[in-house]
Amino acid sequence: VDCMNSRMTRVDFYVPAPGGIFHRFAGGQAVPVYERAFERPNPAFPLNLAANTTTTCFIRVENSGVTRLALRLWDAQAFQEKLTREPMMYVLAMGIILAVAVSHLVIYLALRERGYLYLTIFEAFFLLYYLSLTGYGAVLLWPNATFLSARMSSVLAFLTLAADSRTKLLDVAG
């Protein structure tokens, strides 16, 4: 079961087990990456069902912002394929942003024009914001810092806007 929202604070998934008890799997930003069932941004939980059976599972969602709960039930093989393909699209986007930032840094070092330095700072903040927003910041950079996971996208959004406004001021003054 895949919860298609990496910005959820906490998602607990309860699966019935023999003896009338439930196994609980935890996910979301409030759970360190290494304690999740799958080390990925979106909460995902294992569910093993026999063919032609009915099972009632429960989900408990705790979130302080907008809550959008979209669930997808995957076949195990299809989910494993998704786990190998999904990060590649994000890595490609992050690589492009990083390449542009590095090129602006090289231009700044060659020409010593502050505008290129401010562009580099803006792009670095934007890359961190993108990592935070997609949930890959928590997976790659701060896997056990749940406090950061819940707050970094807002902080980085403001820092990115501030860096962008600094670049705009240089264009006007330029």
C-alpha positions as CSV (number, residue, x, y, z in Angstrom):
1,V,0.0,0.0,0.0
2,D,1.5,3.3,-1.1
3,C,0.4,6.7,0.3
4,M,1.0,9.1,-2.5
5,N,1.9,12.1,-0.4
6,S,5.4,12.7,1.1
7,R,4.3,15.7,3.1
8,M,2.2,13.7,5.6
9,T,3.2,14.1,9.2
10,R,2.5,10.6,10.3
11,V,0.6,7.6,8.8
12,D,0.1,4.4,10.7
13,F,-1.1,1.3,8.9
14,Y,-2.7,-1.5,10.8
15,V,-2.8,-5.0,9.3
16,P,-4.7,-7.8,11.1
17,A,-2.7,-10.7,12.3
18,P,-3.7,-14.1,13.8
19,G,-5.0,-14.0,17.3
20,G,-7.0,-10.8,16.9
21,I,-4.0,-8.5,17.1
22,F,-2.8,-5.9,14.5
23,H,0.7,-5.3,13.2
24,R,1.4,-1.5,13.0
25,F,3.7,0.0,10.4
26,A,4.6,3.7,10.7
27,G,5.5,6.2,8.0
28,G,5.5,9.9,7.3
29,Q,7.8,12.9,8.2
30,A,7.6,12.3,11.9
31,V,9.1,8.8,11.5
32,P,12.9,8.5,10.9
33,V,13.6,7.1,7.4
34,Y,15.4,4.0,8.8
35,E,12.3,3.1,10.9
36,R,9.9,3.1,7.9
37,A,8.9,-0.1,6.2
38,F,10.5,1.3,3.0
39,E,13.2,3.9,2.9
40,R,11.5,6.3,0.6
41,P,9.7,9.7,0.8
42,N,6.1,8.5,0.6
43,P,4.8,6.3,3.3
44,A,4.4,2.7,2.0
45,F,3.5,-0.4,3.8
46,P,3.8,-4.1,3.1
47,L,0.6,-6.1,2.7
48,N,0.6,-9.8,2.0
49,L,-2.8,-11.2,1.0
50,A,-3.7,-14.6,-0.2
51,A,-5.6,-14.7,-3.5
52,N,-9.4,-14.3,-3.3
53,T,-9.4,-13.2,0.4
54,T,-10.9,-10.1,2.1
55,T,-9.0,-8.3,4.8
56,T,-9.9,-5.1,6.6
57,C,-6.9,-2.8,7.3
58,F,-6.9,0.5,9.1
59,I,-5.0,3.7,8.4
60,R,-4.5,6.5,11.0
61,V,-3.4,9.8,9.5
62,E,-2.0,12.7,11.6
63,N,-1.2,15.9,9.7
64,S,-1.1,19.6,10.5
65,G,-1.5,20.9,7.0
66,V,-3.6,20.1,4.0
67,T,-4.4,16.4,4.0
68,R,-4.6,14.6,0.7
69,L,-4.8,10.9,1.2
70,A,-4.4,9.0,-2.1
71,L,-3.6,5.3,-1.7
72,R,-2.4,2.8,-4.3
73,L,-2.3,-0.9,-3.9
74,W,0.6,-2.4,-5.8
75,D,1.5,-5.8,-6.9
76,A,4.9,-6.7,-5.2
77,Q,6.8,-7.0,-8.4
78,A,5.4,-3.7,-9.9
79,F,6.2,-1.9,-6.6
80,Q,9.8,-3.1,-6.7
81,E,10.1,-1.8,-10.3
82,K,8.7,1.5,-9.2
83,L,11.2,1.7,-6.3
84,T,14.1,1.3,-8.8
85,R,12.6,3.7,-11.5
86,E,11.1,6.5,-9.3
87,P,14.3,8.0,-7.9
88,M,15.9,8.3,-11.3
89,M,13.5,11.0,-12.4
90,Y,14.2,13.0,-9.2
91,V,18.0,12.5,-9.6
92,L,17.8,13.7,-13.2
93,A,15.9,16.9,-12.1
94,M,18.3,17.5,-9.2
95,G,21.3,16.9,-11.5
96,I,20.1,19.5,-13.9
97,I,19.6,22.1,-11.2
98,L,23.1,21.2,-9.7
99,A,24.7,21.5,-13.2
100,V,23.2,25.0,-13.7
101,A,24.4,26.1,-10.3
102,V,27.9,24.8,-10.8
103,S,28.1,26.5,-14.2
104,H,27.0,29.8,-12.6
105,L,29.6,29.3,-9.9
106,V,32.4,28.7,-12.4
107,I,31.3,31.9,-14.3
108,Y,31.3,33.8,-11.1
109,L,34.9,32.6,-10.2
110,A,36.1,33.5,-13.7
111,L,34.4,37.0,-14.0
112,R,33.9,37.9,-10.3
113,E,30.5,39.4,-11.1
114,R,28.2,39.2,-8.0
115,G,25.1,38.4,-10.1
116,Y,26.4,35.0,-10.9
117,L,27.2,34.4,-7.2
118,Y,23.6,35.3,-6.3
119,L,22.3,33.0,-9.0
120,T,24.4,30.2,-7.6
121,I,23.0,30.9,-4.1
122,F,19.5,31.0,-5.4
123,E,19.9,27.7,-7.3
124,A,21.5,26.0,-4.2
125,F,18.6,27.0,-2.1
126,F,16.1,26.0,-4.8
127,L,17.8,22.5,-5.0
128,L,17.5,22.1,-1.2
129,Y,13.9,23.3,-1.4
130,Y,13.1,20.8,-4.1
131,L,14.8,18.0,-2.1
132,S,12.7,18.9,0.9
133,L,9.5,19.3,-1.0
134,T,9.7,15.9,-2.7
135,G,10.8,14.2,0.5
136,Y,14.1,13.1,-0.8
137,G,15.9,15.6,1.5
138,A,14.7,13.5,4.4
139,V,15.8,10.3,2.6
140,L,19.2,11.5,1.4
141,L,20.4,14.4,3.6
142,W,18.7,14.3,7.0
143,P,17.2,10.7,7.4
144,N,16.8,10.8,11.2
145,A,16.0,14.5,11.7
146,T,12.2,14.4,11.8
147,F,12.1,18.0,13.1
148,L,13.9,19.2,10.0
149,S,11.8,17.1,7.7
150,A,8.6,18.8,8.9
151,R,9.9,22.3,8.7
152,M,12.6,22.5,6.0
153,S,10.4,23.1,3.0
154,S,8.9,26.2,4.5
155,V,12.3,27.6,5.6
156,L,13.9,26.8,2.3
157,A,11.0,28.3,0.4
158,F,11.5,31.7,2.2
159,L,15.3,31.5,1.7
160,T,14.9,30.7,-2.0
161,L,12.5,33.7,-2.4
162,A,14.9,35.9,-0.6
163,A,17.8,34.8,-2.8
164,D,15.6,35.3,-5.9
165,S,14.6,38.9,-4.8
166,R,18.3,39.7,-4.3
167,T,19.0,38.5,-7.9
168,K,16.0,40.7,-9.1
169,L,17.5,43.7,-7.3
170,L,20.7,43.3,-9.2
171,D,18.9,43.1,-12.5
172,V,17.2,46.5,-11.7
173,A,20.3,48.1,-10.4
174,G,22.5,46.5,-13.0
